[in-house]
Structure formats: structure tokens, C-alpha cells
């Protein structure tokens, strides 16, 4: 199998050899004839998981290869055998002709049984692997077996999944945007989290715990451009960029409407964002959500660790601006944390808020305090991509002391009990360390 270069991400790259053939057990071999220099594949995107059994990390390379490492309890690393923690990183055995243009892993802290990963293909499809307890792989059925082999997300007969432009993985469900329509699948733990379907009185028709093993249209959500998913809650940004709707669990005020009580069963509802337009990103952690519009960050939902900044409320019902993050263009959220950065800013740092119980802020210590004031992750600058999960984080970046022209590297920090920071014999890594990718 040859994985074609990703076009529109870093261009077609030459000179690094072919990708080895997939094998039945173990990761796919790394590209042969690897070389140093600008003609070789470089990391372009990182994604890390929420806590519990998921504990893993992945990186997408500019030539389409995806490497993963850490826990493999459900095959979430994309290769057998399972269940083994894997160091060093191994290459995911992707379906033939797959050209990844986006990388995703399960993000929230909902359950220890869920551990899955997906790629978005630049041809407009998606493929997933890992656990399938709640039908989260979108394969038409649910089961308790590990699924290390990536397979395309299936469509319901007669319902198209085409031109997928956005995707998000929550705790036990996932969503995508295809041709502007939002579709979700997996477990609807609270009712409405997957389907959004409600009667005229606003009561969700879906039974709590219902499983949808293929993507289904979300009722009541108009044409969308972006989507996000958390622990039983989903949100979408309208195609016009000036409106957000959320649905599902509102127990931590994740719906973003102060007029709605703390119920776990809410159909699609407009978030109370006033005067916000041109939304360019939406992210969700366990139960908090944030958007970027005009380089300003607005957030709502759970604030139990200070992840929404200097606001006193434990749960924030109406969106508030996180003023300390003004000027940043990109966010990443996971668990009880929020981080911000501006890609390709040579001196720009990765700035984070929230919990630090496992060293996930990358500041050299652990503690149980809230961190509502943003702090920089180590000495990282010139961030190309970053991902904060439940207990650890990774970034593609340089160090401030690197010489001019030094290549960006994958660096990770935080909890490492399953090797998700790619460091042997260490329960926690309190500052960013380089991940040795196969060459």
C-alpha cells in the first residue's frame, strides 16, 4: 500500500521513499530510505486523547503517514497486537488510497471503555478504529471487541456522507459535517446528544442510552461549517459563521443558554453569543466549549479548574470572553483544560489554563489548584499544531533556544502511565520532551 502525499497541507513531498506494506501484527513499517532535510516528511498535526483507558497520542505527517503511541487497550493505535502499551510510536495501517487531511481522537473523560481514533480523508470521507462499545466507529453495529484496523465510517442506505469538511470525537459519540449537514453517531447517553430530535414541546424523543452505529442527521441544526463534541454534548457553527447551536447534556451549562436549566436532555439550542461573527473555530473539553471570532475567545460551560479564565462561576451559563487569550487564532480543549496559540508565529507560545494534577500545563510541577491565569507550556514557540487531552498534551513546535532554521518537533508532556508521552519508565513528564518518531 502506498499512501499518497497530502495535498493542500504541505504539498507533495519527495525523497523519503515508499511506505512499507502493512503487516498483520504490529505497526506498519516506517518509510524506508528516510533522510534529513526539507524534502522529508514533517509532522503537521497532533491529536491526544482524554483520560482513562484511552491514554494515547497520534501525529499526522506531511506524506500521509499517521504514527500513534501509548495505550492500545481497544486497538486505538491502529495496529495489533492489543492490549499493549506501545513505545516507540508505530504507523497506523490505513486503508489503501487513504490520504489523511485531519486527525482526531476521543477527547472527553466520559468512560474508561471508550478509546477510538479517526482520520478525515481529503477525498471527503472518514475512517475510524479502536473501541466500538457504543457504535462509535460508525460500522453499522456495536460490540466489545478491539478494532485496530481502520475502516471507513458507513452511511445509512440512501443517506450520503460526502464532502466531509469537519469532524469531532466526544466521549461516546462522534459528529461530522458533510455538504453542510451535521450527522452524528454513537451512544446518546442523555437523549438528544446524537440525533437532536425533539417534539414540539422541546422534549427529546430519543431514549437515553440509545446507540446509533451509523451517522444520522441531527434534527433542528441548519447548514453548518464546524462541529465539536464533548461528554454527551455536541455543538455546531452555522455556515454563516455568526451562530452556534448546542444539544445534549446541560448539567454543566454546556448548552450556553442561561434560560435553560441544568438538565441532561436538551435539543439543538442557540448559544447566547451576542455580537460575535466570523467564527473560525469551535472546541470542546469534557463539558466546556469555546469559539474563536476575530482573534477573541468566548467560552461557556464547566469551569471547575479555571479553564474558562478569571470568572468566579463553577459553571458558566452565558459565554464570557477569555480576555487573556486575545490575539490567539487557534484553540485546543480537553478534559478540564484550554490552550491557545497562533500557528507559525515564530515567537508565539502555547498558553494554557485549567487543571494541572498530572502536569498537563507543562510548567514543571503538579498541583490540585485551579489555574485561571494562562501560563506558557515550557519554552515552546512557533507552534504548528497543539492538542491538550484529559491529562497530557502534545505540540509540534520549536524550543525558544533552538537555532534559526531548526525543524519543528513533536513534544509532549503530562501523564505517562501508558507511554502516551512516549517516555519509558516515567509516570509523569512535567515539561515538554521530544517524541522520537520512526525515521
Buried (B, 14 or more C-beta within 10 A) or exposed (E): BEBEBBEEBBEEBEEBBEBBEBEEEBBBBBBEEBEEEEEBBBBBBBBBBBBBBBBBBBBBBBBBBBBBBBBBBBBBBBBBEBBBBBBBBBBBBBBEEBBBBBBBBBBBBBBEBBBBBBBBBBEBBBBBBBBBBBBBBBBEEBEEEBBBBBEBBBBBEEEEBEEBBBBBBBBBBBBBBBEEBBBBBBBBBBBBBBBBBBEEEEEBBBEBEBBBBBBBBBBBBBEBBBBBBBBBBBBBBBBEBBBBBBBBBBBBBBBBBEEBEBBBBBBBBEBBBEEBEEBBBBBBBBBBBBBBBEEBBBBBBBBBBBBBBEBEEEBBBBBBBBEBBEEBBBBBBBBBBBBBBBBEBEEBBBBBBBBBBBBBBBBEEBEEEBBBEBBBBBBBBBBBBBBBBBBBBBBBBBBEEBEEEEEBBBBBBBBBBBBBBBBEEEEBBBBBBEBBBBE
